[in-house]
Amino acid sequence: MNRLQNLKNKVLLLLLLAVAGLAKAQQKAQQWWPYETGVDEDLYNVCCIDANTIFACGQNGVILKSINGGESWEEKYRKTGYKTTELSFSDKNIGYAICDFTLDDYSHQWFLVKTCDGGETWNEVGIPIFSWIESCTALDNQFIRTEMFLIDADNLVVAVSFDGIYKSTDGGLTMRKLANDFTINETRGIFYDENVGYLLWGYGEEDFTFPGERYPGLAKTDDYGETWVLVENISDITDDMAFAHFYDKNHIRLFGNFNTPEYGYKGILDTYDGFDTFEATGNSFGYLQFVEVYMRAKFTGNGKGMTMLWEYDMPGVGRSVSYTEDDGLSWTSYSGYDLPSYRLYDIDGIDTTFFISCANGIVLKNRQFTLMGTEENSSYAVTIYPNPTNSIVRITGAEAIEVQVFNAIGQLVKTLKNANEVRLEGLPQGVYLLRVTTADGRVFSEKVIKE
């Protein structure tokens, strides 16, 4: 009897080990892993303090905190019927969130909640602000956006779509509306650096969702936010601004639809002189369209960055996440099989660890930065040589089914199928990026210098 019981125990142990191994293998294969936060609300914003301390906020005014890199979450604040849409911290202790509520077809109310103890407790500060939106319809009002930028622990700026720009110098106790003579549409990014500030907004085309002519725009202040002026050149280059990432007050990266042959039609522009001139960085976002709702990008330094896109119930479009290891010169998209089927709202990250806030209380976390696992790739790579070269580069080590060559501003200049060498004759001297897709679906990128 004991022998039979021992046999059963061994079989049971083997089964448990097999199941555990299968789960581990599946977990390892999954590029993005969903974490349940314990709530069912959609989470509109995610904010990383460090690799372990993460915040998320969303419907019903919920604010969540994780101190173990997303493994578990605690609810820290809730305002039923409202929604928290923005989270920002000036340091590890002091942070703010915007909480708002649609009152009717033409107005909504918003206020600030603040923490002084690292997100353990949140308290409402100041009095609610009522925004009357004359040009807004009931359908529009579902998409009212607010953008917040913290100058420091006490000074912050808030931009409200279809309303205006507000500033506080006393930690949110009072919010003063700043004078301007232009109309803000859907906000796409705000940045403030002492005396210099920028605000961008996006939708431009007329359609069933956003009726009326609404042009993308850029406003600038250079007197600590007291006065703002409209910068006209932004409407010369784009019909629709999707998102803006600010490196500093001079270097800004724009994502959107650009309407000149010089800059391309869908992709990325960079300005290094505060919007005076622009340079095309890349045109790799084929899914980007003017009706998109949630497009975000995050760059964490050392060339690492990610973009996230979810288009609002567009048939055949859906969600997309891409990463770059060369600061946007080239992008690689994760397979749809690597993305769990949740609506994506926001992305943030530290170094090579990124988090995406989603619908239904889910936060996604990448288990590895690239498509290639460290263990699988440690003894597996392509070799590209000679480098530098004056004519031909050769590819060995794996079967290349496609080779793409990009120039220094991200333009695709050559595509080869099933090739093990690339001829660069006829191309100017300079730096090029070779992106090699192998037969097993891996992608390798390397910069090549043509002398």
N, C-alpha and C positions, 0 to 999 in steps of 0.2 A: 504493500500500500504506500509506504514511504517512497519506494522507488518510482511508482507511478506518479506520485505527487511531485517528486523532484523533476521528473521528465516534463510534467505540465508546466512547472515553474520555469524550466529552461526554455520551453517553447514560447511561453508568455514573454520572457525576457527578450528573446530574439525578435519577436514581433514588435515589442516596444522599441527596441534599438533600430529596427528597420523603419518604423514609422518616424522616429526621431531623425534618422538619417535622411529620409525623403523630405521631411519638413525643412531640414537644414539645407538640403540641396535646392529645394524650391525657393527658400528665402534668399539663398546666395544668387540664384539665377534672376530673381526679381530686382530690376534696377531701382525701382521706387517701392517703398514699403508703407502701407497705410497703418496709421496709429489711430485708434479710437480714443477720443478725448473724454468720453463719458457724457457728452451732450449730443442732441440731435440737430442743433441749429447750424445753418450755414455760417462758415467762418470767413469773413471778408478780408482779414488782415493778419499777417504774421510778422513778428518782430523778434530778432535774435539779439540777446545781450552778449552771450558767448555760446560756445558749442553745446553747453548743457542747459542754460537758462533761456527758455523760449516762451513767448507770449502769443496768444491768438485771441481774436475778438470777432463778434458777429451778431446774428439776430438775437432779439430779446435782450440787448445790451450786455451780452455775456462777455466776460474777460477771463481767460484761462491762463494758467502758468504751469510750466514743466521745469523741473530742476535736474532732470536726468536725460536730456537730449531727446525728449518726446516720448520716452517709454511710458510715462504716466503723467496725468494732468490733474490739477485741482482748480475748481471754480472759485474765482476771487471776487467777482462782481456780477450783478444781473439787474437789468432794468426792463422788465417785461413790457412788450409793445414797442420798445425802441430798438435801435440797432447801433452798435459800435462799429465804426468804419475805419478808424485810424488809430494806431498806437505809435508812440514815439518816446524815447528816453533821452534825457540830456546827460545822464550818468547812470550808474548802476542802481541808484536809489530813487531818483526823481523821474517820473514819467507822466504822460498825459494820454488821454483817449478822447475821441470825439463821439458823442452819443446824440443821435437825432431821431426825429419822429415826424412823419408826414401828417399834417393836420387835415388838409383838404386838397382840392385840385390845384390850388394856387399858392399854398404856403406850407412851410414846415418849421419845426423848432429844433434847435440844437444847443448843446451845452458841453462843458468840459468836465471830465472826471480826472482826478489827480492822485498819484501815489507818492509818498515820501519815504517809503520803507521797502523799496525794491519790488513793488507789486503785490505785497502781502495784503494790503488794504487799499481800497479806492474810495474817494469821497468826491461828491459834486462840489465844484467851485464856481463862484460867480452866480449870475442869473441866466436863465435860458434866453437865447437870442431867437427872435421870430423873423423869418425871412419871407417876405412877400414877393412872389415870383410872377410878375404880370404876363410874361411871355410863355409861361409854362402850361402844359396841358396835364390832365390826369395821368396820361401815359408817360409823359416826360418826367413827372415828379417821382416816378419809381426809380429814376436814375440820377437823382440829385447827388452830386459828389462833393465831398469836402477834402481839402488838402491841408495838411498841417506841417509846419517846419519850426523846430525848436532852435532858436538862436543860442540860448543858454537856459538855465533852470527857471528863470523868471520871464524871459522875453520870448514870445512866440508869435507866429503869423498863421492865420487860418484863411483859406480861400474857399468860398462857397459858390458852387455853380449857379449861374443865373441871378446871383445876388451881389457879391462884392468881396473885398478883402478886409479882414479884421486883424487888429494887432493888440497884444497885451504886454505890458511892461511890469506887471505885478503878480506874475504867476497864475494868470487866468482869472483873477478876482474881477477885473473889468476888461471888457473887450471893446475896443474903439474901432468903428468902421472908418476906413480910409477913403478919402474922396478920389473919384476917377470919373471920366466921361466916356467910358467904353463898356460894352456888355461882355461879361464872361460867360462862355458856354461851358461845355463839359471839361472840367479841369483835368490836366494831364501831367502836372508836375509843378512843384514850387521849390525855390531855393533862396536862401538868404544868407549873406555874409557881411555882417556889420552894416555898412551903409548901402551895399548893393544887393538887390533882390530881383528875382525873375518869377513870372507866372506864365505857364503855357496852358492853352486849352485847345480842344480838338475837333469836334464834329463839324463838317462843312457842307455835305451834300444834303439835298432835300429828299426825304423818303417818308414812308408811312410811319416810322417810329419817331422821327425828329422833324416835324414839319417846319417849313420856313427856312429862310436863308441864314445859316449860321457859319461864319467863317472861322477857321483856326486863327489863333492870335497869340501874341506875346506881349506882355507888359513888363516894364522895367522901372525900378526905383534906384536912385543913387543918393538919397538923402534920408537914409534910415527908415524908409517906408512911409514917409509923410506924404509924398506925392508919387503917383505912378503915371507913366506915359505909355502909349501904345507904340510898339515897334512894328513898322509896316512890313519889313522884308520877309517875315515868316509866311505871310499869305502868298508871297511870290513863288515859294518853292513847294508848297504842299496844299493839297485839298483836304487832308485829314491827318491830324497828329494823334498817334496812338499812345505814345509814352515818351517821357524825357528822363534821362539819367544824368545827374549832375556830378561830375568829378570835382569841380570847383567853379568859381564864378566866371572863369574864362573857357574851360573845357566842358562842353555839354554834348551829350549824345542823344540824337533824335531818332525815334522809330516811327515810321508812317508810310503814307503814300506820297511820293514826291513827283511833281508834275512837269519836270523838265528832262529832256534827253541827257543833259549833263550829269544830273544826279540820279537818273533812273526813275523807276515808278513805284517800286515797293522795296523797302530796305532800311538802311541806316545812314545817317549823316552825322558828322562830327563838326563842331565849331570849336576852335582853339582861341578865339579872340572875342568871346562874348557876343556871338551872333552877327558879327560883321561879315565873315566869310564862312563857307562850308566846304567840307571835303567828304566825298562818298567813301564809306567804310565797307559796306557790304550790301548785297541785294539778294538775300537768301531766304526771304520770308514769303514764299509763294501763297500761303494761306491768309496773309494779312489783308483784310478788306475794311472798308470804311465803317461797316456795321459792327465791327468787333466791340466787345464790351470790356473784357478783362485781358489786357496785355501788360506784362510787367517784365522788368529785367533787373538783374542784380550782378554787380561786379565786385569781387572780393580781393582784388590785387593779384600780383604775379601772373597777370594775363588770364586768370580764371573768371568765368562769368556764365550766367544762364539766363535764358529768356523763357517765359511761360505765356501761353496764349490759350484762351478759351473764348470761342465766338458763340454768342447768345443763340443757342438752339438753331444753328445754321445746318441744314441737311448736308451731310457729306463733308463737313469741315471739322467741327468738334474741337479737340484739344491737341496741343503740341508743346513739347519741351525740347529745347536745344541747348547745347553747351559750347563754350569756346575755351581754348587754352592759349590763344594768342591775342587776347583782348579784342575780339570781334573781327579779326581778319578773315577767319573761317569759322563755320558753325557745323555741328553735327547734331542731327535730331535723334532722340530716342525713339525706338519703335513703339507703335501704338500698343503692342503687346506688353511693353514694359511700364505702361501707365494704367493704373487701376481706373475704372470708369467712374470718376467723380468730376463734378464741375470744379474748375480751378479758379481761384480768386486772387491769390497773392503769393509772392515768393520772397524769401530772404535767406541769407546764408552767412557762414563764417568759413573762410579758407575754401575747402572743397566740400563742406557739408552744407546742404541746402534743405529748406523746408518749404512746402507748399500748403497753404490753407485751402480747404475744399468745402463742398456742400456736406450736409449731414454730419457735421462735427468731426470730420476726418482731417488729419494732417499727414501729408506724405513726406517721407524723408529718403534721400538718396542713399543707397547702401554703398555705392561706389561712384566716383565722379564721372568717369568716362564709361563708354560701352564695354570697355575691356577690363576684366577683373585683374587685380594685381597678380594673383597666383597663376591664373591661366596665361598671362602675358609675360611672366618672368623669363621664360625660355622660348618665347615666340615673338618674333618681330620681323619686319621687313628691313632691308638695308638699301639705302639710296646713295649711290656714289657715281662718279666722283663729285665732290662738293667742297669748294667751288668748281664750276665747270664753264667751258666756253661754247659747248655745243650739245653734248648728249649726257643724260643721266640714266643709270641703269637701276633696275629694281630686282632684288633677289630675296629669297627667304620665304616667299609665299606666292600663291597664284593670284595675280592682280586682275580682277575682272573689270575695273574701271579706275582710271587715273585722271584727276582734275588738276589743272594748273591755274592758280589765281595770282594776279599781280599784286603790287604793294598796297593798292587801294581796294582790294577785295573783289575786283572784276574777274570773272571766269574767262580765261583767254584760250584755253585748250582742253578738250576732253578726248581721252583715248579709251578704247575697249580692248580688253584682253592683251595688254601690252606689257612688255618687261623692260622697255626703254622709252625715254621721252626725248625728243629732239627740240632744242630750244633755239635753233637757228631762226633768224628773222625777228626774234623778240629782243627788245632793248636790254642793255645791261641793267642789273638791279637785283632785288630780292623777290623771289617767288615762293609760293606755298604749294607743295605737292600734297594732295589728299588721295590716298590709295585705299580703295575698297577691295578686300580680298574675297575669295570664293566662299569663305565661311562667315561672311557678313561683318568682319571686323574692319575698322577704319583707322588708318595711320596717317599722320600729318607730319611733314618736315619742311622747314624752310631751306631753300636752295638759292645760292648766289650764282648769278650768271656774270662772268667777267667779260 
